[in-house]
Amino acid sequence: MTNLSFRNLRTMIVLSMGTIIVLACGTTAPTASPTLTAVPTATTTPLFQQVTLTTTSSEDDGQSPPYKITTQTPALTGSDDARVKNFNAETTALVTKAVADFKKKMADMSIPLANAESSFDARYKLLSPPGNIFSLKFEMEGYVSGMAHPYHFSETVNYNLEQGTDISITDLFLPNSAYLQTIATYCAAQLKTRDIGFQDDFTKGADPTLDNYHNWNITADGLLITFDEYQVAPYVSGPQTVTVPYSELKTLVNPQGPLGNFVK
């Protein structure tokens, strides 16, 4: 091999090494793609979790004629939402009307008994489990001087807070279902087992009419039906209640309605 050949070979080696060095220096390492952090989805706290059911108790004493009025009025606090205001207005109006009716009864009694004080008491219970539905039962007791005995009656409020509307019994069941007959049959069967005189003169009070079943409440165990005194039993037996288990109503309940979560 000639000197020229050795020089050419050395030149080629040097050039090749330089090329490798240049390539190595000019190569940029691949950059890892940045990891995207998921942005949390904003959630709104349900309205029923924002409010608290509170009770306002009041007492009113009068002297001409003598009377005493005690009341409990429920109200939701913690939000100025219109749906909350509607609920509070409804419960306040209910108690206010009951008191006004009692005072009218006092005025209508023409011969009050001496030394006998008239009285009225209104109190309530929340019967529904926690959630959007507020099912309240008001129990009223009144006595007007001159009456043979006190009188009692119930009022119920079933309110869907999320929708801001009252719930009607027809909202609970599928259209054209025989829910009223089913409820009435179950209630009558239960009342017949009680020593209250139901089968004597009071069976009509359990007939399947909306008027007979206007007092109802949504509870965790079933649909609570309240019959006021004299409706299905004489006064001495008092008001009667029957809880219709949801299992009895399962095929009739509207799955998209207020009872949908109770019959799954």
Secondary structure, DSSP 8 states (H G I E B T S, - for coil): --HHHHHHHHHHHHHHHHHHHHHHHH--------------------GGGT-EEEEEEEEEEEETTEEEEEEEEEEEES---HHHHHHHHHHHHHHHHHHHHHHHHHHH-SS--TT--EEEEEEEEE-S-SSSEEEEEEEEEEE-TT-SS-EEEEEEEEEETTTTEE--GGGGB-TT--HHHHHHHHHHHHHHTSSS-HHHH-GGGGSS-TTTT--EEE-SSEEEEEE-TTTSS-GGG--EEEEEEGGGTTTTB-TTSTTGGG--
